[in-house]
């Protein structure tokens, strides 16, 4: 189970880095579609950061350190 959690930790970190890069490339534009895309990506990144934080707590509880 710990191996799965470590793999999930790495995947979440990569997903968050990708989302941050996409958000940095998106230019603010008028219109509902542009605002919706930015809003969705921001909410997805926030959700994944929450998942990563929860996973970090679970790993710390099990005594596993993540490099």
C-alpha positions in Angstrom: 0.0 0.0 0.0 2.8 2.4 0.8 4.3 1.9 -2.7 1.0 2.8 -4.2 0.8 5.9 -2.1 4.3 7.0 -3.1 3.4 6.5 -6.8 0.2 8.5 -6.3 2.3 11.2 -4.5 4.6 11.5 -7.5 1.7 11.5 -10.0 -0.1 14.3 -8.0 3.0 16.4 -7.9 3.5 16.0 -11.7 -0.2 16.8 -12.3 0.0 20.0 -10.2 3.2 21.1 -12.0 1.4 20.6 -15.3 -1.6 22.5 -14.2 0.5 25.4 -12.9 2.3 25.5 -16.3 -1.0 25.6 -18.2 -2.4 28.3 -15.9 0.8 30.4 -16.5 0.4 30.1 -20.3 -3.3 31.0 -20.4 -3.8 34.7 -21.2 -6.7 36.4 -19.4 -9.3 37.0 -22.0 -12.8 38.3 -22.0 -15.7 35.9 -22.4 -17.3 33.2 -20.4 -15.4 30.4 -22.1 -12.0 31.8 -21.2 -13.1 32.5 -17.6 -14.6 29.0 -17.3 -11.4 27.3 -18.4 -9.3 29.3 -16.0 -11.8 28.7 -13.2 -11.9 25.0 -13.9 -8.1 24.6 -14.0 -7.7 26.6 -10.8 -10.3 24.5 -9.0 -8.7 21.3 -10.3 -5.3 22.4 -9.1 -6.7 23.3 -5.7 -8.4 19.9 -5.4 -5.2 18.1 -6.3 -3.2 20.1 -3.8 -5.8 19.1 -1.2 -5.4 15.4 -2.2 -1.6 15.8 -2.0 -1.8 17.3 1.5 -4.0 14.5 2.7 -1.7 11.9 1.2 1.3 13.6 2.9 -0.5 13.3 6.2 -1.3 9.7 5.7 2.3 9.0 4.7 3.6 10.8 7.8 1.2 8.9 10.0 2.7 5.6 8.6 6.3 7.0 9.2 7.2 7.3 5.5 9.3 10.2 4.3 8.9 11.5 0.7 11.9 12.8 -1.1 
